[in-house]
Every structure is written in structure tokens, then in C-alpha cells.
Amino acid sequence: MYNVLVVDDEPMICMGVATVLMNAGIDIAEVFAANNGFEALDYIRLEKIDLIITDIQMDLMNGIELIETIFAENPMIPTVVLSAHGEFEYAQKALKFGVKEYIVKPVIPAELVRVVRNLLAERDSQLRSLTDSTFNQKFSFEEMSSNRNHILNELVSEGFSDSEAEEVFQYLGRRFDGPFYCLLSIKLNLAKAGLHGADIRSFRDRNLLRYAALNVIEETLNGWERIVFHSGSHSISVILQFTMEEMNNSITRLNEQTMTAQLLHNHLRKFLNMESVIGISRIREGMQSWVDIAKEAKEAVRWSDVHKDHNVFYIEDFDKYENPPSAGGIPVTKQILDDNNSFIQSAIQYIDENYRQKSLKLQEIAEAICLSPNYLSYLFKKIVGINLWDYVTKLRMEEAKRLILTTDMRRYEISDEIGYESPEHFSKIFKKHFGVNPSEIKS
């Protein structure tokens, strides 16, 4: 059974979409309705959501901002956009961030049902058919060590001069002139993978898995400007390019590259049953930076020796350490443990001071303590024992309970005081947290 979230600032549209879907004979357990982006984020953090249908033009937080934030926090959720005719070009900005379909308003029920049914029934089919066909087709080992891989590895390890840039573009068959670049180094665990997680012992099976992994990565990054290539017997490298306009866009500041890496890790696990560790470089300017970003990404991967239960590592999260793992390996020292605890104490202090803020986001908290959102989420859960948004909700609910018991504030006043836009939404979360409605607390 699937859960669908509908987001629109017109309650009648939410109600209409929910009614159509619940009576369409689709395997849907519940349709949640949010009247703004902040309510939508609460549902995503508290419920298992399989599909999101969102309007583009909304007050408080528009649909593009919502889609970008969802991608930063949970990149696996597919999204359908509701848009007017004139909004299509604007909505295209979200193509990278999980948008699968557009439905033009006014919504035609039959079209809505068709789109939702297809996405829920076939959301995995494209990648599954891709990996299935990979395992069934013939390929040559020469392809795995192709001239293209050799040249690209040479470029990121030794570099090239400005005068050779045009020659590189000609060889690649397209321009790739950024001018900003980031590199992901993906270390594959080829010892055990496949449908049943069997031990992989043959040379052919290992290479077949490498080939399948590259296909999954290429398909996941469809819509991105990227170069993907094998960079060792157990590694694949991805170079992502960013334009000047993209660097000025807020989503880049949301550490888009860490969320993309997490999505790649999730897809490799989901479709190949393959574990991986991904290292992420900084975003740097110029093709001559390729050598530096390759070194940074490989250095980031080595931090998996310290955090063996984590899988995505952004190099800037570890800048303060003078002796990186490549200098001989890092044991889990008291300094690292103290630093991690210090980061989380700073995060807790920031949350305690700002949890009433309606627009509070993971990225804002991460920026305040100088960590990537991905690494902050990992450390918070590991050290505190609950995830970050459960902690925020707990603070809000405890404060709401205190205000109900000790003041004469009305429900809408309490809702506004602790960071919720609507009293109805606040009441739903309160009941989910305490098991009773706010009005029943005093009785």
C-alpha cells in the first residue's frame, strides 16, 4: 500500500485530488494533504511518503523550493508537479530533483489517475529493466578498459593545459566547460552483490557488476551534465559540471552534490544489492581543477575507515584534521570523538534556540555548525539516538503541552508560537505524538 502527499494552498484542490485517488482503485493506503511547503515537510519527516503531488505557485514556500528541500532531505521520493500553462518553463528547473511528471491545471481526473497509477506501479521498472538487460547481455572486457577510461583517468590524475581543452571537448564529443566542477569517487563492494547477495568470485561476474553499476549511475544522473567513467577495478568516477547561474542558485548552497551521492548509493543498493562508499570533492572552478577534485574525492572515501557505518563523505566535513587517512590511517581518536560531540552539542543548541521558527531547515542548521546536511544527520542520529527532525518535533510538542497546561493561549496561538502555520496541522502532529488531541490534555 502506498502513501501519497498532495501539496496545494487551495484546500479544495487537495480534497479533490485525494477523493479522485482514493476512489480510483489504486493500491493507496492514505492521501495526506498539506496546504503549504512547511506542512509538507512535516509529513515527509514523520510519515512514509511514496509519491508527492505539488503545486508550483504557493505562498510561504513555492513548489520549486519545496522540491529542492525534499531532494536535500530525502532524494528517493518521486514528485508530480501541478502547474498552469505559463509555469512550465519555470517548473523545468526542478527536473534534476525527482520530478517525474507534469499535470497542467485544471486537473483532469483521468489524467491524474493515469499518471499516479503508472508512477506507483512502474517507478522501479526503468532501472530494473536496465540492470536486468545488463546481466543478460554480452559485453567485451576490452570495453571495461577502453581508451576513453584511460584518457579520462589520465586527465584527472595528471591534468592538462589550457591549450588542450578544445581537444578534450572534441574527444568527448561535446562541450563540458562548466566552468565549475565537482567529482564523486564511488568505491564499489564487488565481493557480494546481486539479487541474493551472493559471493562474487569470478572475474566475469565482477566485471559484469561494474558494468551494471555504471549503467545504474548513468540512469540515475539522467538530466545532469556529467562524465561517468571507470577509475580502477572497484571504482567509478563522476564529474559533475555547474554553470555560473547554478552556482548562484540556492540549491547548490544546499550541498546538492551530497544529496546526489546519497541517491546514487541508494540506487546501487536497491537495484544491484551492492554496497558502496562515495567521496565528494569541493566544487572548484576550471578544468585544471580536475586533478585537485579527484584527490579530494579519494581522500573523502578514506574516511569510511573511521565511520564504517556511513557511506557518503564530503571532504569539507573533515578539513580541520591535519593528518588525513592517506597519511597512514586514522584511528578513532579521542579528538575525533570530542569533535563529533562538539558538533552535535552546537546543533542541539541551535535547534533549542530556533525550533519555533516556521522556516527551519536542515541546511540552515548544517550551515550554522559548518557541516554538510548529510553528515550532520548521520552524526546526530548516531550520538543523540533519534533523528534530527524527531528531536525538533519533540521540542515543539513538549512546549505545546507546557503552554496548554500553564497558559490560556488558544490553539491557533500555540500553533503559531511553536512553528506551525495552521492549527489543524498542529493538532494532527500533537495527536500523533501524544495519542490525544490538544483539547484533551487538561481533562
Disulfide bonds with the S-S distance in Angstrom:
none
